[in-house]
């Protein structure tokens, strides 16, 4: 009698046929073969089902559009694997990705693991995508690179890709389906997983590529919304994350930058705030200097200057979102 399957790769998707096709091709090329692929279509109106046809893919379709949290839970319900591997439909696996995950699991004692997006975008023709890829590498991966070892204990989890033992997933009842969009339902799941005593590790050598949004307005709107939700989660937990936008250093940089923007806007009516804005600009530039230096080394002066400008735009979006999250969080509004 054979044992259970090693991995179930679960992909929630909504109208992402072009990138889903690329992801499924990358899964066809995996050197590790003991896995199944489950695509959960959350009400798509494009060619998603056709992308799965003719492949060894289990295609599930939700009766109504319910969001990625619900779609992931549906995938976990039908999964046969000992371990669940979650990734979004706009990612690309390396041929060795599942082999790397298997090696990580065999060499550690965790109940959940996650990697990160590589510093190079899957759609490098977009300047915004290149900026986001490099920024996430700087904010998420680089804080750990000076430490010994490749696994780092964490207090939360993200599907980049995210790996979780099937029994641990079931123990915390999966994702909270009250999250209807891609709105930090992954972080909230990780917080509950950690609180339940299941060890979570970040694996710095587990990296996949990502198709980033190429439209600035869409990216800023999503960033602002997620900032509001993170603030509400942080108020509940009363602690910060060790990396990413919620890490102390990045939170300080964003707070300094947002205060500078507000001071500059108000300074025509309160001139002394102009000096505060100048000091804030210097502080913000200093805190972001390592990233700008990285952008300069990677892509040259023009890109570095553009990247610094984009930093300000994302800081403004995060700031307004954070203020809204603080107001609604303190008022008890969900």
Order of alpha helices (4+ residues) and beta strands (2+ residues): beta-alpha-beta-alpha-beta-alpha-beta-beta-alpha-beta-alpha-beta-beta-alpha-alpha-beta-alpha-alpha-alpha-alpha
